[in-house]
Amino acid sequence: MINMKKIILISFTVLLALFIFKVFIVSSQPQGVKIAGNGLFANFVSKDFGDSFYTIEKRKFDTVDLNNYKPLGRSDNWRVTISGYIYFPQDSLYNISIWCDDGCILLIARPGEVTPLTFVGASTGWKDQPATRYPNVNFPIPFDKGYGKILIQHYQAGGLEKLQLRWNSSSAGIPDQVIPASNLFYTDETQSTI
Ligand SMILES: [Ca+2]
């Protein structure tokens, strides 16, 4: 005879697992978009004088940590847009910084918000320069737990090239580090719109 108690117990367990998945996994994704994987998506374009901008390379990066990167073998005169989401593991104060050689702009929207915070503006970071950190001191900013949209613009003119996205948070237990792939996400939308 079929053990009805066992069937009911299994059914209940499956329903409970589905409920937990829906509430804690699905609802932790950014609203209205579907996460496709870890990392951020990058679109490199030429920056040659006389050229119209055209894409020379598209790829996913696990982290933002470029050193003398050469899209399509080009060491000079290119720019890149890198976008996706950054996941803040808890409500806390975070110091986020970006290093760049040459220019960079960094925008991050708070989880659930559309208007991004500007970490590096066009007037400050968008210029030919040796590797420079923005902001140049720890500048703690409160973020709620969740996914914030992130957008990085960066260009390389000539000489050395560098782009690095870092964070730390003593209250969240995060040491000073390159923001790891486990906290960066891209979506299908990210890939199709950059
Ligand atoms: Ca340079």
Residues whose N, C-alpha, C, O or C-beta is under 5 A from the ligand:
A	BS01	CA	D101 D102 Q129 A157 G158 G159 L160 E161
